[in-house]
Amino acid sequence: MPSTEPSSTTEPPEPPETTAAPPNHDHKPKPKPKPKSPAPVRSRKGVVIGALVAVAALLAGWLSQYAVGGDATAPRAGGDPGNATTEERSEDTAAGDPALLKLARRDADDPFARGAEDAPVVLIEYADFGCSFCGKFARDTEPKLVEKYVDKGLLRIEWRNFPVFGEGSERAALAGYAAGEQGRFWQFYDAVYADKGNEKNAFEDGHLRELAEQAGVQDLDRFDRDRASEAARKLLEKDRTEAYGLGAAATPAFLVNGQPIAGAQPDEVFTDAIERAAAAAGKSGKPGAGGDQD
């Protein structure tokens, strides 16, 4: 399994060349060299900033090791989770990074989340409705997670729009918002991903209305108004900015109580991450912390 630590891109500097001093023919005493001024001491602030940059670079390496387009996120043949970023970790590490834990919104009225708001584990899914491997996760893995963990109050799943395939994907994301305004987001989600013909689809207006009808959206005129609204665009940009801020460059990408997983990995990668996160949350006596709300 490849290491998650970024490799160095710099080589140690070579020692400087020296030139011999010319002989002293005038027999005058050489002036004493002036003492070198002490090198400036690096400020504590600079050290802290450097450490934060290093942490951000490491996280970016975790989430951006896959090329945009989905195919690079495919699991290896035979179900080997060789590309999984949740390599074997201790229970303390499974508790998650506090800053990433705060990305969980835990809003009881969030139409783009399912599961108890106080569930000990939150899985955040950054995905594109036109992404083939997002569809694979939605069809093959997520239903098992819902049955095994969400329905039992152990897991909450929160959706984030991360359209990477252009205008069609953006239109689908805005339509997902509009479906959610009528309480039918997850039905819209299922309708889109059920049809592999929607992979990298243009998602024109007529097709989006058909998907909304399949999802049980009752008021299609309101659906059209909502997907054209400033609120829909604002949420899309907020979600996408959050994903890029993590260093994600491909879909799907996930956080499980702050632990990153890149790609539609085998089921056991997700179940292992969820169970370790749940054990860590139980050990601490509280669920993963939620973030601030607008």
Salt bridges, closest charged atoms under 4 A:
ASP80 OD2 - ARG76 NH1 3.78
ASP92 OD1 - LYS283 NZ 3.97
ASP140 OD2 - LYS136 NZ 3.46
GLU142 OE2 - ARG114 NH2 3.28
GLU158 OE2 - ARG156 NE 2.99
GLU158 OE1 - ARG160 NH2 2.98
GLU167 OE1 - ARG171 NH1 3.85
GLU170 OE1 - ARG233 NH1 3.16
GLU170 OE2 - ARG240 NH1 2.94
GLU204 OE2 - ARG171 NH2 3.97
ASP205 OD1 - ARG227 NH1 3.20
GLU210 OE1 - HIS207 ND1 3.76
ASP224 OD2 - ARG209 NH1 2.22
ASP224 OD1 - ARG227 NH2 3.05
ASP226 OD2 - ARG222 NE 3.10
GLU237 OE2 - ARG233 NH1 3.52
GLU237 OE2 - ARG240 NH2 2.80
ASP239 OD1 - ARG105 NH2 2.84
GLU242 OE1 - ARG105 NH2 3.42
GLU242 OE2 - ARG160 NE 3.06
ASP267 OD2 - LYS144 NZ 2.64
ASP272 OD2 - ARG276 NE 2.96
GLU275 OE2 - LYS148 NZ 3.76
ASP294 OD2 - LYS238 NZ 2.90
